[in-house]
Amino acid sequence: MTATVAKRPVGRPRALHVVSSDPLEPVWAWCEWLRAAGAPETTISLRRYYVTRLWQTYPDLLGVGVDDLARWMGSAQWNANTKKSARSSLRSFYAWAKATGRIEVSPAALLPAVRIPRSAPRPTPERAFAEAISVADPRARLAIQLAGFCGLRRGEIARVHVDDVVEDGDGYSLRVVGKGGHVRYVPLPPLLAGELDSIKEGWAFPSPRGGHITADHLAKIVTRHLPPGVSTHTLRHRCATVAYAGTRDLRAVQELLGHSRPETTAGYAYVPQNAVRAAMQAAAHYA
């Protein structure tokens, strides 16, 4: 393998590394670092996606400056959530490059924070949910119900294993490993507990190649039974909306969905206008 010392473009941070013949070698090394830190493969894949997209515009990844990054992000026709994800990926990559001595300063450190406008909840309509359950095959029906009744993410559904079903004092719960490796126990309706028990052993959604199917494959299984614009994510919104309507306990719904902050849960639970009006009338009871 031949190696050359990286040259510093004018006005850019000086690269301290030795450049290998593979221009994406720093990306692969960074991904291994993320993996060593216990980052989920879905997170690693998403972060790698943004950095490799940047590489397509700036092949000298370790020679870019903050102006280059700002220009690249500003020119992308992305919504706020996508821009926030891209910024997080760039900050992670360049913080790692600085920590490992590949660059002196991180050009991503000064990227401005991305403001996320509050979005309205998008619960799956009850009619579409009921119709999907009625026409789906057993595997798809189980996935749809785990999302719509229990609020599981698509990746969490794909990783359901029968050994994760545990008996508790009130029935059965499912041990779920969510984002960031956080574990929660999600109560199961008796019907779903029985369906998982009938599988006997192994993954609930096995892959022909071994292990379980991917989150993307799981999403395709679900969405083929749903109308356009409805997905596993809107099924999570359906779960949050119905759960909150039945309990008015946002903290309980937060625990059910596995959110780190109640503000996130509030963005999932749709509050009908008549409930908002009732709140106003309660406040204006003397008027």
Backbone torsions as a table, in degrees:
resi	resn	phi	psi	omega
1	MET	NA	128.8	176.1
2	THR	-88.7	152.4	-178.9
3	ALA	-142.4	141.6	176.9
4	THR	-129.2	150.4	178.4
5	VAL	-76.4	131.0	-179.0
6	ALA	-64.3	139.6	176.3
7	LYS	-99.8	143.1	-175.6
8	ARG	-89.6	118.1	174.6
9	PRO	-63.8	151.8	-178.9
10	VAL	-61.0	131.3	177.6
11	GLY	79.2	7.4	-178.8
12	ARG	-113.8	156.4	177.7
13	PRO	-64.2	141.1	-176.7
14	ARG	-73.9	126.8	177.0
15	ALA	-78.9	131.3	-176.9
16	LEU	-99.5	-2.2	-172.0
17	HIS	-89.3	173.5	168.7
18	VAL	-105.4	125.5	-173.9
19	VAL	-81.9	125.5	178.0
20	SER	-84.8	175.3	179.8
21	SER	-71.9	-14.4	177.0
22	ASP	-95.4	111.8	-176.5
23	PRO	-66.1	-19.5	-180.0
24	LEU	-99.7	12.7	179.7
25	GLU	-55.0	-41.6	177.7
26	PRO	-62.0	-33.1	-179.9
27	VAL	-67.0	-43.5	179.9
28	TRP	-65.1	-40.1	178.9
29	ALA	-65.1	-40.4	177.4
30	TRP	-63.1	-40.9	178.8
31	CYS	-62.8	-38.6	177.2
32	GLU	-65.4	-35.8	177.0
33	TRP	-64.2	-43.9	176.7
34	LEU	-61.7	-41.1	180.0
35	ARG	-64.5	-40.0	178.9
36	ALA	-64.8	-27.7	178.7
37	ALA	-82.3	-1.2	177.8
38	GLY	87.8	15.8	178.8
39	ALA	-66.7	138.5	177.7
40	PRO	-62.3	151.2	-179.9
41	GLU	-61.4	-31.9	178.0
42	THR	-64.2	-39.5	178.0
43	THR	-67.5	-44.4	179.7
44	ILE	-60.3	-44.2	-179.6
45	SER	-62.1	-42.3	-179.7
46	LEU	-67.0	-44.7	179.6
47	ARG	-64.1	-41.6	178.5
48	ARG	-62.1	-37.0	-179.4
49	TYR	-57.3	-47.2	-177.0
50	TYR	-68.9	-39.9	-178.3
51	VAL	-69.9	-37.0	177.8
52	THR	-70.9	-29.2	173.4
53	ARG	-66.2	-39.8	175.8
54	LEU	-61.6	-41.7	-179.5
55	TRP	-59.4	-32.7	179.2
56	GLN	-64.8	-26.5	176.9
57	THR	-93.5	-39.1	-179.4
58	TYR	-123.9	88.5	-177.9
59	PRO	-58.1	-27.6	176.8
60	ASP	-90.4	78.7	-174.4
61	LEU	-57.5	-36.9	-175.4
62	LEU	-87.5	6.5	178.9
63	GLY	-115.3	5.1	-177.8
64	VAL	-79.9	159.1	176.4
65	GLY	-113.6	174.9	-178.1
66	VAL	-62.3	-33.9	178.7
67	ASP	-64.2	-38.3	177.5
68	ASP	-62.2	-45.5	-178.8
69	LEU	-65.6	-42.6	179.6
70	ALA	-63.7	-40.6	179.2
71	ARG	-64.6	-41.6	-179.2
72	TRP	-64.8	-46.2	-179.9
73	MET	-69.1	-37.5	-178.6
74	GLY	-68.3	-27.4	-178.3
75	SER	-84.5	-15.5	-178.3
76	ALA	-76.1	135.0	178.6
77	GLN	-86.7	68.7	-177.6
78	TRP	-112.4	154.1	171.7
79	ASN	-78.9	174.2	-173.5
80	ALA	-62.6	-39.2	-179.4
81	ASN	-64.6	-39.8	178.7
82	THR	-66.7	-41.5	178.5
83	LYS	-63.7	-38.4	178.0
84	LYS	-63.6	-41.1	178.6
85	SER	-65.4	-40.9	178.4
86	ALA	-64.2	-43.9	179.2
87	ARG	-60.7	-44.4	179.0
88	SER	-60.7	-39.4	179.8
89	SER	-65.7	-44.0	-179.9
90	LEU	-65.9	-41.6	179.4
91	ARG	-64.2	-38.4	178.1
92	SER	-65.5	-47.1	-177.3
93	PHE	-62.3	-47.3	-175.8
94	TYR	-77.7	-26.3	172.1
95	ALA	-66.2	-39.8	175.8
96	TRP	-64.4	-43.8	-179.5
97	ALA	-61.3	-38.2	177.0
98	LYS	-68.5	-45.0	-177.7
99	ALA	-63.5	-30.1	-178.5
100	THR	-94.7	8.9	174.8
101	GLY	79.8	13.9	-179.3
102	ARG	-81.6	-27.0	175.5
103	ILE	-139.8	162.2	-179.1
104	GLU	-84.0	-39.5	-179.1
105	VAL	-134.9	153.8	178.1
106	SER	-88.6	119.0	178.0
107	PRO	-70.4	-15.1	-179.2
108	ALA	-87.8	-10.0	-175.4
109	ALA	-63.0	-29.0	-177.3
110	LEU	-97.5	5.2	177.8
111	LEU	-62.8	133.6	-177.5
112	PRO	-67.2	149.0	176.8
113	ALA	-65.3	147.3	179.9
114	VAL	-98.5	123.5	179.0
115	ARG	-84.9	130.7	-179.4
116	ILE	-103.2	113.6	176.3
117	PRO	-63.3	143.9	178.6
118	ARG	-67.2	127.1	-178.4
119	SER	-101.8	154.3	179.2
120	ALA	-81.6	143.3	176.1
121	PRO	-58.8	149.0	-178.6
122	ARG	-129.3	68.7	-178.2
123	PRO	-69.8	143.3	173.1
124	THR	-59.8	129.9	177.5
125	PRO	-57.9	142.5	-176.8
126	GLU	-59.8	-36.2	179.8
127	ARG	-65.0	-44.0	179.1
128	ALA	-64.7	-37.5	178.3
129	PHE	-63.8	-47.7	-179.1
130	ALA	-65.0	-40.7	-180.0
131	GLU	-65.9	-39.4	179.1
132	ALA	-62.2	-42.7	179.0
133	ILE	-63.6	-37.5	-175.2
134	SER	-73.1	-29.0	-175.3
135	VAL	-104.2	-12.8	-174.4
136	ALA	-73.8	151.5	172.0
137	ASP	-72.0	166.5	-173.7
138	PRO	-55.2	-40.5	-178.8
139	ARG	-66.9	-46.6	180.0
140	ALA	-66.1	-38.4	179.9
141	ARG	-62.4	-41.1	178.4
142	LEU	-61.4	-44.1	179.9
143	ALA	-64.4	-44.0	-179.8
144	ILE	-61.6	-42.0	-179.2
145	GLN	-70.9	-36.2	177.3
146	LEU	-63.6	-33.6	177.8
147	ALA	-78.2	-47.1	-173.4
148	GLY	-79.7	-31.4	179.3
149	PHE	-91.7	-38.5	-172.0
150	CYS	-109.8	-8.6	175.1
151	GLY	75.3	21.8	-178.9
152	LEU	-73.5	145.9	172.6
153	ARG	-73.7	161.8	-177.4
154	ARG	-63.1	-37.9	178.0
155	GLY	-67.9	-33.8	178.1
156	GLU	-69.0	-37.7	177.5
157	ILE	-65.7	-44.0	-178.5
158	ALA	-59.7	-28.7	-176.1
159	ARG	-97.1	10.6	180.0
160	VAL	-63.5	128.7	178.3
161	HIS	-124.2	140.8	-175.5
162	VAL	-62.2	-25.9	178.8
163	ASP	-69.6	-13.7	180.0
164	ASP	-85.2	-3.2	175.6
165	VAL	-82.7	121.4	-176.8
166	VAL	-125.3	148.1	177.4
167	GLU	-87.9	132.8	176.7
168	ASP	-120.8	-172.5	-175.4
169	GLY	-66.6	-21.8	-175.9
170	ASP	-113.2	1.4	-178.2
171	GLY	151.5	-124.7	-179.4
172	TYR	-128.9	148.4	176.1
173	SER	-131.9	161.7	178.9
174	LEU	-113.9	125.7	175.8
175	ARG	-76.4	120.7	-175.8
176	VAL	-122.6	130.4	173.4
177	VAL	-99.2	110.8	-175.0
178	GLY	-97.8	-155.8	-179.1
179	LYS	-61.1	140.9	179.0
180	GLY	71.2	11.8	179.8
181	GLY	77.9	9.7	-179.2
182	HIS	-73.2	134.1	-178.1
183	VAL	-100.1	135.1	172.4
184	ARG	-137.9	159.7	178.4
185	TYR	-112.6	115.1	-175.2
186	VAL	-100.1	119.9	177.8
187	PRO	-60.0	141.9	-179.9
188	LEU	-109.9	136.8	169.5
189	PRO	-62.9	148.4	-179.7
190	PRO	-52.0	-37.6	-179.5
191	LEU	-59.9	-46.9	-178.9
192	LEU	-71.3	-36.5	176.4
193	ALA	-60.0	-40.7	178.8
194	GLY	-67.2	-39.4	179.4
195	GLU	-65.1	-41.5	178.9
196	LEU	-68.7	-35.5	178.3
197	ASP	-65.4	-31.9	-179.2
198	SER	-71.0	-17.3	178.4
199	ILE	-71.5	-26.7	174.1
200	LYS	78.4	-57.4	-177.6
201	GLU	-153.1	156.4	173.7
202	GLY	87.0	-163.8	-178.3
203	TRP	-76.2	143.2	175.9
204	ALA	-71.4	-27.9	179.9
205	PHE	-128.7	73.7	-174.8
206	PRO	-72.1	152.8	175.3
207	SER	-99.3	143.4	177.3
208	PRO	-60.3	-22.1	-179.1
209	ARG	-90.9	4.8	-177.6
210	GLY	101.8	153.3	-177.8
211	GLY	73.3	-151.9	179.7
212	HIS	-110.1	165.0	178.6
213	ILE	-70.8	165.8	179.4
214	THR	-81.3	163.9	177.0
215	ALA	-62.0	-38.3	179.3
216	ASP	-64.9	-41.4	178.3
217	HIS	-64.3	-41.6	178.4
218	LEU	-60.3	-42.6	-179.7
219	ALA	-62.0	-38.2	178.6
220	LYS	-65.7	-39.0	177.5
221	ILE	-60.0	-41.9	-177.6
222	VAL	-73.3	-50.4	-170.5
223	THR	-69.6	-21.2	178.2
224	ARG	-66.9	-14.7	178.6
225	HIS	-103.3	5.0	-175.4
226	LEU	-119.2	154.7	177.6
227	PRO	-70.1	165.2	179.5
228	PRO	-56.3	140.9	178.8
229	GLY	85.5	-4.5	179.4
230	VAL	-109.2	137.2	-172.4
231	SER	-147.7	-179.6	174.7
232	THR	-60.5	-31.7	-179.5
233	HIS	-70.3	-40.1	178.0
234	THR	-71.3	-23.2	172.4
235	LEU	-66.7	-36.0	174.2
236	ARG	-63.3	-39.5	176.0
237	HIS	-63.9	-37.0	177.8
238	ARG	-62.4	-45.5	178.9
239	CYS	-59.1	-47.3	-178.7
240	ALA	-63.0	-42.2	-177.3
241	THR	-64.3	-49.0	-177.8
242	VAL	-69.5	-39.1	180.0
243	ALA	-64.0	-42.2	-179.7
244	TYR	-69.8	-38.8	179.1
245	ALA	-62.1	-33.2	-177.7
246	GLY	-84.6	-18.5	-175.3
247	THR	-123.0	-28.2	-171.2
248	ARG	54.9	29.3	-179.3
249	ASP	-117.0	92.5	-175.9
250	LEU	-65.4	-34.5	179.6
251	ARG	-65.0	-39.4	178.8
252	ALA	-65.4	-40.9	179.0
253	VAL	-66.4	-37.0	176.5
254	GLN	-58.6	-45.8	178.7
255	GLU	-65.2	-39.0	179.8
256	LEU	-61.1	-44.2	-176.9
257	LEU	-84.0	-15.8	179.2
258	GLY	79.8	32.1	177.4
259	HIS	-85.5	147.2	178.2
260	SER	-82.0	-21.8	-177.4
261	ARG	-133.7	140.9	178.4
262	PRO	-65.0	-25.6	178.5
263	GLU	-60.8	-35.9	177.6
264	THR	-65.5	-44.0	179.8
265	THR	-61.7	-37.7	179.5
266	ALA	-60.6	-28.7	177.7
267	GLY	-78.3	-6.0	179.3
268	TYR	-102.2	-28.9	-173.3
269	ALA	-93.7	110.1	179.4
270	TYR	-75.3	131.6	177.8
271	VAL	-108.0	116.4	-177.3
272	PRO	-65.3	156.0	-175.1
273	GLN	-63.4	-32.2	179.6
274	ASN	-66.2	-29.9	176.0
275	ALA	-71.3	-37.6	176.8
276	VAL	-64.7	-41.1	178.7
277	ARG	-64.6	-39.4	178.7
278	ALA	-63.0	-37.0	177.7
279	ALA	-63.8	-41.7	178.4
280	MET	-63.6	-43.3	-179.0
281	GLN	-65.1	-34.3	175.7
282	ALA	-64.5	-38.6	-179.9
283	ALA	-72.6	-26.8	-176.4
284	ALA	-107.5	31.3	-173.4
285	HIS	-62.9	-23.7	-178.2
286	TYR	-89.8	-7.0	-174.8
287	ALA	-76.6	NA	NA
